[in-house]
Amino acid sequence: MKYSLLVGAASLVMLASGSAMANADLAKAKNCMACHSVDAKVVGPAYKDVAKKYAGDKTAEAKLVQKVMKGGSGSWGAIPMPANPQVTEAEAKTLVKWVLALK
């Protein structure tokens, strides 16, 4: 019984980390990592900084999905974020949920 619980818990950890890796892979595939990284400012803010800024904001996901798709300016300085027509709304939601979950 203990063995099956341990295997089940390990499987959940692997699924969760695989999902996080899949979202990082999606960010790379959609060219997000050209301007962002997880831990450090590149052209745009670090994803962990985005997560901190929007922590507790219940409207953050919807706002950021639109920003990913349509672009925007002013939130992080003078350099605007361009629109990303190669990103579908479903992909944008996946990416934003991943970013907002970073600690």
Buried (B, 14 or more C-beta within 10 A) or exposed (E): EEEEEEEEEEEEEEEEEEBEEEBBEBBEEBEBBEBBBBEEEEEBBBBBBBBEEBEEEEEBBEBBBBBBBEEBEEBBEEEEBEEBEEBEEEBBBBBBBBBBEBE
